[in-house]
Amino acid sequence: MSGRQAGGEQRLFIGGEWVEPARGHYEVVNPATGETVGLAPEASRDQVHEAAAAARAAFDGWSRTAPEERAAVLDRAASLMRRDFEVNAALARAETGATTATARGMQVAVGVARFERYAKGALEPVETALVPQVNEAGPLGPAAALGALVVRQPVGVVSCITSYNNPWANPAGKVAPALAMGNTVVVKPAPQDPLSVYRMAGALAEAGVPPGVVNVVTGTAAAVGEAAVDCADVDMVSFTGSTAVGRRIGEVCGRTMKRQLLELGGKGAALVFDDADLGSAVRGIGTTFAFYSGQICTAPTRVIAQRGIYERLVEQLTGYLAFMKVGDPAAPGTVVGPVISAAHRDRVESYVELGRKEGARVVAGGGRPSGPPYEKGFYVAPTLLADCTNDMRVVREEIFGPVVAVVPFDDEEEGIALANDSDYGLIDYVWSGDAARAFRVARRLRAGGVGVNTVGRNMEAPFGGFKQSGVGRDVGSYALHAYSEVQSVVWTT
């Protein structure tokens, strides 16, 4: 199903063919053990451009296929991914260090569900009729009643550049709606865990996607990602990752007016009021420690707690940590696995040390777990920092690890001000027993999404950020709109 050679070396997928990489291969490492999972291909800049040229050549044909045909391909691909579910989940766990439950339920299962969703999405109407407009005679012509139709057209060739924290759900959330709308794609996965994306490409190829409609290129060099952005054959860049890289992509795309969809960093504020259900708040905030080991931009990492419940909240979060087993993600009962790499582990640990220096109180964690299996993997102890202030870097900057910082506040106005005092604005949260207050506060938060007494997601609701958390919206039908250009057709009735 994928282009693997006898030695376990993955090939690039360009123009419907499995292609030898120009720059050899590199090792993909299991974050839990430090062992090699497989060998990923190192593409050259020219090969990225070849992939984009193949996508350009395939665009005309794919964009004019019947929606039913595109839907059938996506649906077959989803079935094939589900057929190979166990193999796909095992690979996802090995590449990312995610626990078995997360690899199965939140990575592969969500990826499959997104292909199924956009198989249906391919059939959604793309035309909207407007009320005719009666115009008097004038310089533009005689008096007439003018009809109008709004049509959503595919953008063209889309570069899908994805993050390392979910090599199934994130690429699927880009590739599936882009294909459903009639676009063709060049997928550039994160270098840490690209093998799952090749499995996805293999399923699409087996499902009958025409050559060139889907292309996958990988590499550790920055030049590979840069080529996927600046290539003249690329019409749109869809990127998930850091704000710093997103800014750079925006600058490059601006030169030729490429369309952009940027889902960037987050530092989610969780406002917990005195009347909140603390058990619910603790369980929601606790997902930061467990879910991808904090490597998720939507995590409520910045807890803003009203003073009446501040100490109780810190105490309950500390108690919650005691039940979070850190260890081998394949072992039953493991809740927190490793972070993606040694370099990222060191980065997270440096932030914890910075928090100490800034005056934060390390309530729990703060060190590296010792003993087996920790000596081989990239483990970070889930860490709770209390008595923080909003000017601390651990409160202001995205750590992207299992670290939560707690800041106290007195009244509603102060809580809102603290939550909004951030460069980010992806998803914030409000916990309160007063529904009227919770929704009033939610409307004042400068974030693309707000969870009220929940960290759950409605997968038809638009997703994206305010401020430096991104540009544009996707998920549900909003993703179909994101990968569309809007055209108006006007005629005389």
Order of alpha helices (4+ residues) and beta strands (2+ residues): beta-beta-beta-beta-alpha-alpha-alpha-alpha-beta-beta-beta-alpha-beta-alpha-beta-alpha-beta-alpha-beta-beta-alpha-beta-alpha-alpha-beta-beta-alpha-beta-alpha-beta-alpha-beta-beta-alpha-beta
